[in-house]
Amino acid sequence: MLEAAAASDQGCVRSNNEDYCLIEPQLGLYVLADGMGGAKAGERASRLAVETVAKMVHSSDRRDSQVLLQAVEEANRQVLDAAQHDAELEGMGTTLVVALELESGLDIASVGDSRAYLLDEDGFRVITDDQTWVNEVGRPLGLDEESLRNHPMRHVLTMAIGASAPLAVNYYSVPLKGRALLLMCSDGLHGVVQGEDLERIVRAGWNGLSLADSCQNLIDAAKEAGGPDNITVVLVRKPG
């Protein structure tokens, strides 16, 4: 069984926390969502999406890529349905990143810009592709990274749970070779703490620091950098 820990913080600016996460190591399930659409709507969307995924995986007698993708699709249907039946929730949505442990490693599904990173003997790298204007439009247009960091469209998602049906889900199969550590996070972390600083903090957990302490160190780093958004992190480590 994999080791896991999670932590979430509203950050230094926001008055509430619209992120939501869940870890169930015995089930091999790790889920993180970053809600949007106003305070109560964002909170409702992220929690509903995460709990729907967990319910679908719990109720299935299989563990494979189809179960994972069906759970994400059902989360989208549930968020869309809730918004259609409550005017106060109209326009709500959420990012979603889910990791499911299989015999071959981890299967990961993502929607939006919450990310999964992997640290192992091959180094530290991002696994998921952001479904954002920056990644899908700005970079292909040839805009440099400095321009993208300050572009007025930099926060615009091209896909989110609850935004549309059908849903475009990014899917990845990640083998866990030797020692390995997975980081899942909302953009309250990766949008603020980047590059060498992010790797340095994650690597401490890879080298034996408790995952709970590593989660807190990641949140502290984001808050020290201004903490402009909610910050949520999940760490999953292969023992060894």
N, C-alpha and C positions, 0 to 999 in steps of 0.2 A: 504494500500500500504506500502511496506517495504521501509525503509530509506537506502540509499547507497551512497558511495563515492569511488573514485579510485585515484591512483597516480602512476606515473612511473618515473624512473630515470635511466640514463645510468650507474650509479655507479662511482667508483673511478678509474677504469682501462680501461674499454672499451671506444672506441672513438665514438661509435654510440649505439643506442638502438634498439635491435631486438625484444623487447617485444611489445605487443599491447593488449589493453583491451577496453571494452565497457560496460557501464551500462545503462540500460533502465528500471528504476523502474516502469514506467507506463505499460510497456509490461511484467514486471516481469522477465527480462532477464539480466544475468550477465555473461560476457565472458572474458577469459584471455588466452593469448597464448605467448609462448616463442620460437621465431624462431631460426633456425640454417641453416648453409649452406653458410656462408660468408655474409658480410655486407648487400648488397642489396638483396640477396636471402633470408636471414633470415627475414629481414624486410618485404619483399613481402609475404613470407609464413604466417607469423603471422597475418598480416593485412587481407590477403585474407581469411584465415580460419575464423577469427572472423566475418568479414563482410558477409561471406557466411552463417554462422549460423544465424546471425541477419536477413538476407534476407529471409531465409527459415521460421523462426518463424513468421516474419511479414506477410508473404504471406499465412500462414496456418490459417484456421478458427477453429483449434482445439488447445488445450493445454494439452498434455499428454506425456507419456514417448516415444511413437512412434515418435512424432514430434521431440523431442529432439534427439533421436538416428538417425533419418533420416537426421537431420541438420548436425550432426557430420560426418556422412557418406558422405554427399554431400561436406562438407569442404575437406574431404580427396580426393575426386574425382577432385575437382577444383585445389587443390595444385599439385596433380599428373599430371593433364593435363597441367597446366601452365609450369611445369618443363620439360615436354616432348616436348613442342613447343618452348622453348627458351634455347639455350645451356648455357647461362649465369646463368640460374636458376637451372641447373641440380644438383640433390642431395639435394635440399632445403627441409626443413621440419619444423615442429613446434609441440610443446606440445599444449594441449588444455584442459581447464577445463571450463565447462559451468554449470550454475545453472539456472533452470527455475522454477518460482513460480507457484505452483498449489494449489488447495484448501486444499490438505493434507499436504502441506509444500513446500519443495524444492526437485526437482529431479535434480540430479547432474550426469554429464557424464565427464569422464576424459580419456585423452590419454597422455602418457609420465609421467613426474615427476612434473608438476605444481600441486599444492595441494589445497584442501579445508579443513579447520578446522572448528569446531563448538564449541562455548562456550555457555553453558546454565546452569541450576541449577544442572545438573549432572557433570559439570566440563568442562575442555578444552581438546579436543581430535582431532586427525586427522581423517578425514572421508575417504579420497581417499587412494588408494594403488599405490605407485610408480611403473611404468613399467620400471624398471631399472635392470641392471645386479646385483647390490648390493642387491636389494629386492627379485629378483626372482631366483638368482643363489647363490650369496655370503652367504646370511643368511641361506638358506636351507642347504648349505654345512657346516654350523656351525662356520663360521668365526666370531670372536668377533668384537664388534663395533669399537674398536680402529684400528684393521686391515682394516675394511671396509672403515673407514674415509681416509685412506692413500693408498688404493688399486689403482693400475693403471687403473682398469676398473670402478672406482667409478662414473664416469660421463657418462657411456655408457647407452643409452636408449635401451630397448627391443621393444619399439613400439613408433611411432610418426605419426602425420598427414603428409601425403605425402611420407611415407617410403614404404608402401606396400598396396596391396589390395588382399584379404579382410583385414579389419581393426578389431583389438581387442579393444573394448571400455569397460571400466569399468563403471558400472552404480550403482547409490545409490539413495535411497529414504529417505529423511531426514525430519522427523516431526519437526516442530518448536513449542516446548512446552514452555509456559510462555514467559519470556524474552529469546531471543536467538540472537546470533551474529555469522555470518558466515565470515570467512576470506578465501579469495582465493589469492594465491600468486605464483610467479615464484620461482625457486630455488635460485635466487639471494637474496631472503629473508630467506627461510627455510633452505638453505644450509649454512647460516652464523649465523643467530640468532636462537637459539634453546631453547628448554626446558622452564625453568622458566622465562627467559627474554622475550621470545615471548609471553607467557601467560600473563605476567605482563602488557605488552604494550597493548595487545588486551583487557584485562580486564578493562582498563581505559575507552575504548569505550563502553564496556558493562555497565559500571557504570555511563555513561552520558556525557563523553567527546565527543566533536563533532567528527563525523567520518572522516572529512577532517583532523583534527588535529591528530587523531589516525593514519591515513594513513601516514602522514608526519613523525610521531614519529617512525613508523616501518621502513621507508626508512632511516631516520637518524641513527637508530640503526645498520642497515646493513652497512651503509657507515662508521660509527665509527669502525666497525669490519673489515674494509678494503675494502668493496664494490667491490669484484673482478668480479662481473657480473652485468648485468642489473637487476634492482629491480622493480617489479610491484606488487601492492597490490590492492585488492578490498575488501571493508567491506560492509556487508549487515546486517541491524539490524531490528529486529521486535520491533516496538514501544510498549511502555508499562512500 
